[in-house]
Amino acid sequence: MTKAEFVELVQKNGNFESKAAAERAVKAFTASVTEVLTKKDEITLVGFGTFSTAKVAAKTGTVPGTTKTYSKPAHTAPKFKFGKTVKDAVC
């Protein structure tokens, strides 16, 4: 599904008067989630899921089939865990 198709779905499900209004709602949601995650906080939407961050340790290894090595520094990664309602709906 493309972003444009998703905006149309949000417009239909949210009874927005226009696609522009639905697109503003989608942008507001994604910007808000991004803002919370940059503060290393988490958001729980009961039934839907939880947006959070996780610390990832530094890693080194070799590229398969070669003798080249690589290293990846420690960083923070975004995570999402689906809620029971979504899991039950998909299965």
C-alpha positions in Angstrom: 0.0 0.0 0.0 1.4 3.4 -0.9 1.2 6.5 1.3 -1.5 8.0 -1.0 -3.6 4.9 -0.7 -3.1 4.9 3.1 -4.2 8.6 3.3 -7.4 7.7 1.3 -8.1 4.9 3.8 -7.6 7.2 6.7 -9.9 9.7 5.1 -12.6 7.1 4.7 -12.2 5.5 8.2 -11.8 8.9 10.0 -14.6 10.7 8.1 -12.2 13.5 7.1 -13.7 16.0 4.7 -10.7 16.0 2.4 -7.5 14.0 1.6 -5.5 17.0 2.7 -7.0 16.8 6.2 -6.4 13.1 6.3 -2.8 13.6 5.2 -2.3 16.3 7.9 -3.5 13.8 10.5 -1.1 11.1 9.2 1.8 13.6 9.2 0.9 14.8 12.8 0.8 11.2 14.0 4.2 10.2 12.5 5.8 13.5 13.7 4.5 12.9 17.2 5.8 9.4 17.3 9.2 10.5 16.0 9.3 13.3 18.6 8.6 10.9 21.5 11.1 8.3 20.3 13.9 10.8 19.9 13.4 11.5 23.7 13.9 7.8 24.3 10.3 7.5 25.7 7.6 5.0 24.7 4.0 5.2 23.5 1.5 2.5 24.2 -1.7 2.5 22.2 -3.8 -0.2 24.0 -4.9 -2.9 21.6 -2.7 -1.6 18.8 0.8 -1.7 20.0 3.8 0.0 21.7 6.4 2.2 20.1 9.7 2.2 22.0 13.5 2.4 21.6 16.2 -0.2 22.4 19.9 0.1 22.9 21.9 -2.0 20.5 25.4 -3.1 21.4 28.4 -2.5 19.2 29.1 -5.3 16.8 32.0 -6.6 14.7 32.0 -9.5 12.2 33.2 -10.7 8.9 31.5 -10.4 5.5 30.4 -13.9 4.4 32.6 -15.4 1.6 35.4 -12.8 2.1 38.0 -12.0 4.7 36.7 -8.4 5.1 35.6 -7.4 8.5 33.2 -4.7 9.6 32.2 -2.9 12.8 29.0 -1.3 13.7 28.9 1.2 16.6 26.5 1.0 19.5 23.2 2.8 18.8 19.6 3.2 19.7 17.0 1.6 17.4 13.2 2.2 17.2 11.0 -0.8 18.0 7.3 -1.6 17.6 5.5 -4.5 19.4 2.0 -5.3 18.1 -0.9 -5.5 20.6 -3.2 -8.4 21.1 -6.1 -6.9 19.1 -4.0 -6.4 16.0 -2.4 -9.9 16.4 -5.8 -11.5 16.7 -7.2 -9.6 13.7 -4.3 -10.7 11.4 -4.2 -14.3 12.4 
